[in-house]
Amino acid sequence: MQSGWIAYANFTNDQTLEMRVMGEGNHVIVQPGVHHNLYMSANSVIHTIKYGLNTDSDWSASPELDSVTQKLMESELLQTYG
């Protein structure tokens, strides 16, 4: 994270929602095959590095994660997870 803040969400192995709000200097490593969502605040600057073997597609939808995270407001992210 170069500047601003983001919220990172994924489901743990037992399908519990894990959410972290991260600011400048923080980073997250996402293992291949882990569904995740990012919320980027206005004017945030991030850098993404993909590593490993290139496959035809490394993206797949997670309607379950979307249904939980897309309804969250920015104020909720900061208050609950910040």
C-alpha positions as a LaTeX table, in Angstrom:
\begin{tabular}{lrrr}
\hline
Residue & $x$ (\AA) & $y$ (\AA) & $z$ (\AA) \\
\hline
Met1 & 0.00 & 0.00 & 0.00 \\
Gln2 & 1.61 & 3.23 & $-1.10$ \\
Ser3 & $-1.01$ & 5.70 & 0.12 \\
Gly4 & $-4.61$ & 5.88 & 1.35 \\
Trp5 & $-6.29$ & 2.78 & 2.75 \\
Ile6 & $-8.00$ & $-0.38$ & 1.56 \\
Ala7 & $-10.20$ & $-3.03$ & 3.11 \\
Tyr8 & $-9.29$ & $-6.65$ & 2.27 \\
Ala9 & $-11.88$ & $-9.42$ & 2.73 \\
Asn10 & $-11.79$ & $-13.19$ & 2.36 \\
Phe11 & $-13.36$ & $-16.27$ & 3.92 \\
Thr12 & $-11.21$ & $-18.39$ & 6.23 \\
Asn13 & $-11.15$ & $-22.18$ & 5.89 \\
Asp14 & $-14.23$ & $-22.44$ & 8.14 \\
Gln15 & $-16.06$ & $-19.83$ & 6.02 \\
Thr16 & $-15.73$ & $-17.06$ & 8.62 \\
Leu17 & $-15.45$ & $-13.59$ & 7.09 \\
Glu18 & $-12.01$ & $-12.11$ & 7.64 \\
Met19 & $-11.67$ & $-8.39$ & 6.98 \\
Arg20 & $-8.70$ & $-6.06$ & 7.48 \\
Val21 & $-8.33$ & $-2.35$ & 6.90 \\
Met22 & $-4.80$ & $-1.51$ & 5.85 \\
Gly23 & $-2.95$ & 1.74 & 5.35 \\
Glu24 & 0.33 & 3.00 & 4.00 \\
Gly25 & 3.15 & 0.50 & 4.32 \\
Asn26 & 0.89 & $-2.53$ & 4.87 \\
His27 & 0.67 & $-5.45$ & 2.47 \\
Val28 & $-1.30$ & $-8.61$ & 1.92 \\
Ile29 & $-0.26$ & $-11.86$ & 0.25 \\
Val30 & $-3.12$ & $-13.83$ & $-1.28$ \\
Gln31 & $-2.53$ & $-17.50$ & $-1.93$ \\
Pro32 & $-3.68$ & $-18.83$ & $-5.32$ \\
Gly33 & $-7.32$ & $-19.90$ & $-5.36$ \\
Val34 & $-8.37$ & $-17.76$ & $-2.38$ \\
His35 & $-11.42$ & $-15.66$ & $-3.18$ \\
His36 & $-10.98$ & $-12.11$ & $-1.93$ \\
Asn37 & $-12.40$ & $-8.62$ & $-2.36$ \\
Leu38 & $-10.75$ & $-5.24$ & $-2.01$ \\
Tyr39 & $-12.36$ & $-1.91$ & $-1.25$ \\
Met40 & $-10.14$ & 1.02 & $-2.17$ \\
Ser41 & $-10.74$ & 4.42 & $-0.62$ \\
Ala42 & $-10.60$ & 7.53 & $-2.78$ \\
Asn43 & $-7.09$ & 8.46 & $-3.93$ \\
Ser44 & $-5.55$ & 5.18 & $-2.75$ \\
Val45 & $-2.46$ & 3.94 & $-4.56$ \\
Ile46 & $-1.63$ & 0.23 & $-4.47$ \\
His47 & 0.79 & $-2.01$ & $-6.33$ \\
Thr48 & $-0.16$ & $-5.53$ & $-7.35$ \\
Ile49 & 2.41 & $-8.20$ & $-8.08$ \\
Lys50 & 1.26 & $-11.52$ & $-9.51$ \\
Tyr51 & 3.61 & $-14.44$ & $-9.18$ \\
Gly52 & 3.61 & $-18.09$ & $-10.10$ \\
Leu53 & 2.55 & $-19.88$ & $-13.22$ \\
Asn54 & 0.31 & $-18.01$ & $-15.64$ \\
Thr55 & $-2.94$ & $-19.87$ & $-16.26$ \\
Asp56 & $-5.72$ & $-19.16$ & $-18.73$ \\
Ser57 & $-7.62$ & $-17.30$ & $-16.02$ \\
Asp58 & $-6.62$ & $-16.64$ & $-12.44$ \\
Trp59 & $-9.95$ & $-15.03$ & $-11.52$ \\
Ser60 & $-13.16$ & $-16.71$ & $-10.44$ \\
Ala61 & $-16.31$ & $-15.20$ & $-8.97$ \\
Ser62 & $-17.41$ & $-15.68$ & $-5.38$ \\
Pro63 & $-21.10$ & $-14.75$ & $-5.13$ \\
Glu64 & $-21.01$ & $-15.71$ & $-1.42$ \\
Leu65 & $-18.24$ & $-13.22$ & $-0.62$ \\
Asp66 & $-19.80$ & $-10.56$ & $-2.84$ \\
Ser67 & $-23.15$ & $-10.87$ & $-1.05$ \\
Val68 & $-21.47$ & $-10.13$ & 2.30 \\
Thr69 & $-19.04$ & $-7.40$ & 1.27 \\
Gln70 & $-20.80$ & $-5.37$ & $-1.42$ \\
Lys71 & $-23.41$ & $-4.03$ & 0.98 \\
Leu72 & $-20.84$ & $-2.65$ & 3.47 \\
Met73 & $-20.49$ & 1.13 & 3.66 \\
Glu74 & $-17.12$ & 2.86 & 3.98 \\
Ser75 & $-18.04$ & 4.09 & 7.46 \\
Glu76 & $-18.82$ & 0.49 & 8.55 \\
Leu77 & $-15.45$ & $-0.73$ & 7.26 \\
Leu78 & $-13.58$ & 1.91 & 9.25 \\
Gln79 & $-15.64$ & 1.60 & 12.41 \\
Thr80 & $-15.79$ & $-2.19$ & 12.54 \\
Tyr81 & $-12.50$ & $-3.28$ & 11.01 \\
Gly82 & $-10.27$ & $-0.19$ & 11.13 \\
\hline
\end{tabular}
